[in-house]
C-alpha cells in the first residue's frame, strides 16, 4: 500500500485568512505550508511536491495567466482546490489544465466541508512507489 501525500500548500494573499486556513488545516494533521503570492507558490513547488494546493487568491494580475498550468508542469500529481468568493471567476483560462481537475469550494465555506475536500483530495494522491515505505521481504506490512 502506498503512502498518502498529506502535504498541503496554501496560497492566500490575505494574511489573516492565510493564518486561519493554516491553523485549521494543520490542526487536522496535514503537513502545511503557507505562501501569499503565486511567485512564492511556484518557487516552493519547484522544490516540493505537495499532495494538495489550496488556492485562495484572486487571479487578477498579468502574472496569474497560466498559473494552474505552471503548477501542473511543476507538480503533475498535486490536487488543486480553489476557494472562490462571489464575484470571483470560478476558473482562470488555463489551456493546459482540465477544469475537472480543479476542485471548487464557494465562500463562505464550512470548516467541515473544506476538511472533507482535503481528505478526498489526499486520498486521490499517493506517493510514487519510489517514495513508499519499504517492507523487507517476508515481513508483514
Buried (B, 14 or more C-beta within 10 A) or exposed (E): EEEBBBBBBBBBBEEEBBEBBBEBBBEBEBBBBBBBBBEBBBEBBEEBBBBBBBBBBBBEEEEBEBBBBBBBEBBEBBBBBBBBEEEBEEBBEBEEBEEEEBBBBEEEBEEEEBBEBBBEBBEEBBBEEEEEEEEEEEEEE
